[in-house]
Each structure stands twice: as C-alpha cells, then as structure tokens.
C-alpha cells in the first residue's frame, strides 16, 4: 500500500463512521523542524506541496508535545491557531479535531478532521481516536515514506 492508499482508507473509514467534510494528514520531521501535509480531501484548497516550519503555541504543546487530541467545536476555538480559519469556514467547517499519532517516543503526525459546528461530541471524538489507533501501524509505515524535502 502506498501512503496515499493508507491515508485514503482512513479518510473513508472516518467519513463513513462520523462524517469528515475536510480530512488531512500531516507528517512531522522534528529534526528539521518542519511539517508536511501528506494527504488532503480538498487538494485545490489544501495542496500537499512542500513543508512549513513547525510552530510553538498552545495547540502544538497539547497535540505534539503532550500527544493529546485537540478539539474545537466552533471556529472561535481553533481560529487563534489556524490562520486559514476563513477558508475552513468557507468549506462548511466550524469544528476541528486533530488526533496525534505517536511512534512510541514522540508524535510523528496528525490526523485532522473538520466538520460542522458541534460535530465532535465526546462519543464521536473517542470513536475517531479509536479508529486512528486501529490504523496506527499502517499510518506509521506510511509516514516513513512521505518525502519531507521542499518548502512552501
């Protein structure tokens, strides 16, 4: 399976289980201090080209530092961290969930699901975390094959 196959399978599973208006996967390179969008459900709006610097803020402390999912069920909860919140809203998304994927030592990627306001109930969030965990081995293998060179 290619990385795209792995990410697309997880996308389908998440969408089938709970809906996912916008679905992306990000891979992290801690040594280089960069992140790369490796998969997207909306390639015109969120292409998978190049890398961007990893930043330090309360979102990254929570998701990347502590390995805890981030959930915001309205735009005001994610707007301080997502400069593209207007585009996210234009795509019909007003809630966001970012699920970290760890290799056992550190977070090496995130699965990012966005949908309508209020979408991520506690039950839905737990189910999506379980779904990502069920795909963890395939995700880690796919992450290892995502090229990290290039910049945006």
C-alpha positions as CSV (number, residue, x, y, z in Angstrom):
1,X,0.0,0.0,0.0
2,X,1.2,3.5,-0.8
3,X,0.9,6.3,1.8
4,X,-2.0,7.7,-0.3
5,X,-3.8,4.4,-0.1
6,X,-3.3,4.2,3.7
7,X,-4.5,7.8,4.2
8,X,-7.4,7.4,1.8
9,X,-8.6,4.3,3.6
10,X,-8.6,6.1,6.9
11,X,-10.4,9.0,5.4
12,X,-13.1,6.7,4.0
13,X,-13.4,5.0,7.4
14,X,-13.7,8.3,9.3
15,X,-16.2,9.7,6.8
16,X,-18.3,6.5,6.9
17,X,-18.2,6.4,10.7
18,X,-19.0,10.0,11.5
19,X,-18.5,12.3,8.6
20,X,-15.4,14.3,7.6
21,X,-16.0,17.4,5.4
22,X,-12.3,18.2,5.4
23,X,-9.7,15.5,6.1
24,X,-6.0,15.9,6.1
25,X,-2.9,14.1,7.4
26,X,0.2,15.9,8.5
27,X,3.7,14.3,8.9
28,X,6.3,15.9,11.2
29,X,10.0,16.0,11.0
30,X,11.2,17.1,14.4
31,X,14.9,17.1,13.5
32,X,14.3,19.5,10.6
33,X,11.5,21.4,12.5
34,X,9.0,21.0,9.6
35,X,5.6,19.6,8.9
36,X,4.1,18.4,5.6
37,X,0.5,17.9,4.6
38,X,0.7,14.4,3.2
39,X,-3.0,13.9,2.3
40,X,-6.0,16.0,1.8
41,X,-9.6,15.6,0.8
42,X,-9.5,19.1,-0.8
43,X,-6.4,19.3,-3.0
44,X,-7.4,22.6,-4.6
45,X,-7.8,24.3,-1.2
46,X,-5.2,22.4,0.7
47,X,-2.5,21.0,-1.6
48,X,0.2,18.5,-0.4
49,X,3.2,20.5,-1.7
50,X,6.2,21.4,0.3
51,X,6.8,21.8,4.0
52,X,6.2,24.5,6.6
53,X,8.0,25.3,9.8
54,X,6.7,23.7,13.0
55,X,5.5,26.4,15.4
56,X,5.3,26.5,19.2
57,X,1.9,27.5,20.6
58,X,-0.7,26.1,23.0
59,X,-2.0,23.9,20.2
60,X,1.4,22.4,19.4
61,X,2.1,22.0,23.2
62,X,-1.1,20.0,23.5
63,X,-1.1,17.9,20.3
64,X,2.6,17.5,19.6
65,X,4.1,18.0,23.0
66,X,1.7,16.0,25.2
67,X,0.2,13.8,22.5
68,X,-3.4,14.8,23.3
69,X,-6.1,15.4,20.7
70,X,-7.3,18.9,20.1
71,X,-11.0,19.5,19.7
72,X,-12.7,22.8,19.0
73,X,-16.5,22.6,18.3
74,X,-16.7,26.2,17.0
75,X,-14.5,28.5,14.9
76,X,-13.5,30.6,17.9
77,X,-11.8,27.6,19.5
78,X,-9.4,27.0,16.6
79,X,-9.1,30.4,14.9
80,X,-6.3,31.5,17.2
81,X,-4.2,28.6,15.9
82,X,-5.4,28.2,12.3
83,X,-4.6,31.3,10.2
84,X,-6.8,29.7,7.4
85,X,-9.9,29.7,9.6
86,X,-11.9,31.8,7.0
87,X,-11.1,29.1,4.3
88,X,-12.1,26.4,6.7
89,X,-15.4,28.1,7.3
90,X,-15.9,28.6,3.6
91,X,-15.7,24.8,3.2
92,X,-18.6,24.4,5.7
93,X,-16.4,23.5,8.6
94,X,-16.8,25.1,12.0
95,X,-15.3,22.4,14.2
96,X,-11.9,20.7,14.2
97,X,-10.3,17.7,15.7
98,X,-6.5,17.0,15.4
99,X,-5.5,13.5,16.5
100,X,-1.8,12.9,17.2
101,X,-0.1,9.7,16.0
102,X,3.0,8.7,18.1
103,X,5.7,6.2,17.3
104,X,6.1,5.5,21.0
105,X,8.7,8.2,21.6
106,X,7.1,11.3,20.0
107,X,4.2,12.5,17.9
108,X,5.2,12.0,14.2
109,X,2.0,13.0,12.6
110,X,-1.6,14.2,13.0
111,X,-4.9,13.2,11.5
112,X,-7.0,16.3,11.1
113,X,-10.8,16.1,10.7
114,X,-13.0,19.1,10.3
115,X,-16.8,19.3,10.0
116,X,-19.9,21.3,11.0
117,X,-20.1,23.2,14.3
118,X,-20.6,21.0,17.3
119,X,-19.6,17.9,15.4
120,X,-17.1,16.4,17.8
121,X,-19.2,15.0,20.7
122,X,-17.3,13.1,23.4
123,X,-18.6,9.8,21.9
124,X,-17.6,10.8,18.3
125,X,-14.2,12.0,19.4
126,X,-13.5,8.8,21.3
127,X,-14.6,6.7,18.3
128,X,-12.4,8.7,15.9
129,X,-9.4,8.4,18.3
130,X,-10.0,4.6,18.4
131,X,-10.2,4.5,14.6
132,X,-6.9,6.3,14.2
133,X,-5.3,4.0,16.8
134,X,-6.6,1.0,14.9
135,X,-4.8,2.3,11.8
136,X,-1.6,3.3,13.7
137,X,0.7,0.7,12.3
138,X,-0.2,1.5,8.7
139,X,0.0,5.2,9.4
140,X,3.5,4.9,10.9
141,X,4.6,2.9,7.9
142,X,3.1,5.4,5.5
143,X,4.6,8.4,7.4
144,X,8.1,6.8,6.9
145,X,7.6,7.0,3.1
146,X,6.4,10.7,2.9
147,X,9.2,12.8,1.4
148,X,9.9,15.8,3.6
149,X,12.1,17.9,1.3
150,X,11.0,21.2,-0.2
151,X,9.4,24.2,1.3
152,X,6.2,26.2,0.7
